[in-house]
Amino acid sequence: MTRFNPAKHLRKLKGSDYLEVKWRLVWLRDAHPTAHISTTLLEHQAGSYAVFSATITLPDAAGSATAHGMEERTDFGDYLEKAETKAVGRALVALGFGTQFADDFNFEQDTDKPVDSPVQRPLAAPVRQAPPAPRAEPPRQPITRPATPEQVARAARQMAERQAAERARRQQQTGE
């Protein structure tokens, strides 16, 4: 049987290789046909936003990962599906399926994050503030090997902190 080759399914997204969630799922099923995927809608403001949790459990106690995804209707008309896809995609990345191709763990870039396809988002009104200081260190290279559990845990904590900060920023902008 031919093993799944992710390199055959890469696409360019914002100048970088990207493996869509659908291909990460094919890779998972090729490697672990009996893996269990569970999603839960954690929060839903009808017509506004949705937050999903996804847990993927590999057979024979080979590992598991839980991740979250949030999307807003202003970004996607099908924001419910996109939020669920984002959560599943992040759980797959946490298990090593496409980690090296995912933008979720690249914290050096301040770009919009894809769910499963690129989108153009309108720019928010500029906020007057001092320009950021130049970075002293060169940008990090993308991960080219599966992440260690410690790296995944650290990246997940950083991602959660960034999402919380972004939600707080949005709430402050809308006056909620």
Backbone torsions as a table, in degrees:
resi	resn	phi	psi	omega
1	MET	NA	137.1	179.2
2	THR	-80.1	129.8	178.8
3	ARG	-78.5	152.0	179.1
4	PHE	-63.2	133.0	178.2
5	ASN	-115.2	101.7	-176.5
6	PRO	-61.9	-28.0	-177.8
7	ALA	-60.4	-27.1	179.8
8	LYS	-72.9	-13.0	-173.4
9	HIS	-118.8	10.9	179.3
10	LEU	-72.0	148.4	172.5
11	ARG	-131.9	159.2	178.2
12	LYS	-85.9	130.5	177.0
13	LEU	-136.8	113.8	-178.9
14	LYS	54.5	39.3	174.9
15	GLY	83.4	0.1	-179.1
16	SER	-121.6	156.0	174.5
17	ASP	-68.1	139.1	-179.8
18	TYR	-140.4	133.7	177.1
19	LEU	-107.2	113.7	-177.0
20	GLU	-62.4	154.9	-177.8
21	VAL	-57.8	-39.1	-179.5
22	LYS	-58.3	-36.7	179.3
23	TRP	-77.5	-29.7	174.4
24	ARG	-65.5	-36.1	176.9
25	LEU	-66.4	-41.3	176.3
26	VAL	-60.3	-43.0	179.1
27	TRP	-61.3	-45.4	178.2
28	LEU	-58.5	-49.0	-177.0
29	ARG	-66.7	-30.3	176.0
30	ASP	-68.3	-43.5	-177.8
31	ALA	-79.7	-35.7	-175.5
32	HIS	-140.7	79.2	-176.1
33	PRO	-58.0	-24.9	-177.2
34	THR	-102.5	13.9	176.8
35	ALA	-59.4	147.3	-178.2
36	HIS	-107.8	130.8	177.9
37	ILE	-117.7	128.0	179.1
38	SER	-131.0	131.3	176.4
39	THR	-121.6	149.2	179.7
40	THR	-137.1	130.9	173.3
41	LEU	-78.1	110.9	-177.0
42	LEU	-86.4	-36.5	-175.6
43	GLU	-152.4	137.9	178.6
44	HIS	-148.1	119.3	172.6
45	GLN	-105.1	101.8	-173.0
46	ALA	-48.4	128.5	179.3
47	GLY	75.3	4.4	-176.0
48	SER	-124.2	-65.4	-177.6
49	TYR	-155.8	166.3	177.5
50	ALA	-144.4	145.9	176.5
51	VAL	-126.6	125.4	178.7
52	PHE	-116.4	154.5	170.0
53	SER	-118.0	139.0	176.5
54	ALA	-130.0	133.5	175.9
55	THR	-121.7	129.7	175.9
56	ILE	-117.9	127.0	-179.7
57	THR	-118.3	123.4	178.0
58	LEU	-83.5	151.3	-179.3
59	PRO	-68.5	161.8	175.9
60	ASP	56.8	35.7	177.7
61	ALA	53.9	33.0	179.9
62	ALA	-75.9	-10.1	177.6
63	GLY	143.6	164.7	174.7
64	SER	-153.6	159.8	178.0
65	ALA	-148.8	143.1	174.1
66	THR	-121.9	135.5	179.5
67	ALA	-142.1	166.4	-177.2
68	HIS	-126.8	153.7	176.6
69	GLY	-143.1	136.9	178.3
70	MET	-128.4	137.3	173.9
71	GLU	-140.1	155.5	-179.3
72	GLU	-115.5	151.4	179.6
73	ARG	-63.9	-28.9	179.3
74	THR	-65.0	-21.7	179.2
75	ASP	-96.2	-34.8	-177.2
76	PHE	-142.5	131.3	174.4
77	GLY	-63.4	-34.8	178.8
78	ASP	-100.5	51.2	-174.3
79	TYR	-59.5	-30.6	177.7
80	LEU	-61.2	-51.9	-179.7
81	GLU	-63.5	-40.6	-179.1
82	LYS	-65.4	-39.0	178.8
83	ALA	-64.9	-41.1	178.3
84	GLU	-65.8	-43.7	178.4
85	THR	-60.8	-41.3	179.5
86	LYS	-62.1	-43.4	179.9
87	ALA	-63.0	-45.4	178.7
88	VAL	-63.0	-45.0	179.7
89	GLY	-59.7	-41.4	179.6
90	ARG	-68.9	-36.3	176.7
91	ALA	-65.5	-40.0	177.0
92	LEU	-62.1	-43.3	178.5
93	VAL	-61.7	-40.8	179.9
94	ALA	-63.7	-26.8	177.6
95	LEU	-87.8	-1.8	177.1
96	GLY	99.6	4.9	179.5
97	PHE	-91.0	90.7	179.3
98	GLY	93.0	13.0	-179.1
99	THR	-53.9	-43.3	-176.4
100	GLN	-70.3	-13.3	-179.1
101	PHE	-108.9	-1.1	-174.4
102	ALA	-93.8	140.1	179.2
103	ASP	-82.9	-13.8	-175.2
104	ASP	-59.0	-32.1	-176.4
105	PHE	-101.8	9.0	178.5
106	ASN	-96.6	88.9	-173.1
107	PHE	-85.6	0.0	179.6
108	GLU	-81.7	-19.8	-179.0
109	GLN	-99.9	140.6	177.0
110	ASP	-108.0	67.1	-177.2
111	THR	-118.1	164.3	173.3
112	ASP	-64.4	147.2	-178.5
113	LYS	-98.8	131.0	176.8
114	PRO	-75.5	149.8	171.8
115	VAL	-90.0	-64.6	176.5
116	ASP	-147.3	-0.5	177.7
117	SER	-156.5	153.0	-178.5
118	PRO	-71.2	148.3	176.4
119	VAL	-136.0	153.4	172.6
120	GLN	-101.1	126.8	179.2
121	ARG	-113.9	139.6	177.2
122	PRO	-68.2	146.9	178.8
123	LEU	-76.4	140.1	176.5
124	ALA	-74.3	159.9	177.2
125	ALA	-59.0	136.1	-177.2
126	PRO	-64.9	144.1	176.1
127	VAL	-105.2	130.1	-178.2
128	ARG	-77.0	118.2	176.6
129	GLN	-159.2	165.4	-179.7
130	ALA	-65.8	144.1	178.3
131	PRO	-64.3	149.3	-180.0
132	PRO	-66.0	148.2	177.8
133	ALA	-68.3	144.3	179.2
134	PRO	-62.5	146.2	179.0
135	ARG	-71.6	134.0	-179.9
136	ALA	-77.7	-28.5	-177.5
137	GLU	-103.3	149.9	178.5
138	PRO	-68.6	156.3	179.2
139	PRO	-60.8	145.2	179.2
140	ARG	-75.6	150.2	175.8
141	GLN	-79.7	150.2	177.1
142	PRO	-60.3	153.1	178.2
143	ILE	-64.6	131.0	-178.9
144	THR	-114.9	10.5	177.2
145	ARG	-145.4	160.9	178.8
146	PRO	-57.5	140.2	-178.9
147	ALA	-74.0	149.6	174.6
148	THR	-76.5	160.4	177.8
149	PRO	-57.3	-35.4	179.0
150	GLU	-65.9	-40.9	178.7
151	GLN	-65.2	-41.9	179.4
152	VAL	-63.0	-45.0	-179.8
153	ALA	-62.8	-44.3	179.2
154	ARG	-62.6	-44.7	-179.7
155	ALA	-64.5	-39.4	178.7
156	ALA	-64.1	-41.4	177.4
157	ARG	-62.9	-44.3	-179.9
158	GLN	-63.3	-40.4	179.7
159	MET	-64.1	-43.3	179.2
160	ALA	-62.4	-40.7	178.7
161	GLU	-64.4	-42.0	179.3
162	ARG	-65.0	-40.7	179.3
163	GLN	-65.1	-41.0	178.9
164	ALA	-63.8	-41.9	178.9
165	ALA	-64.6	-39.7	179.2
166	GLU	-66.1	-42.4	177.0
167	ARG	-61.7	-42.8	179.0
168	ALA	-62.9	-40.5	179.0
169	ARG	-63.7	-43.2	179.7
170	ARG	-64.9	-41.1	179.3
171	GLN	-64.7	-39.5	180.0
172	GLN	-66.3	-38.6	-180.0
173	GLN	-68.0	-35.4	-178.0
174	THR	-88.1	-5.8	177.6
175	GLY	78.3	18.9	-179.3
176	GLU	-84.7	NA	NA
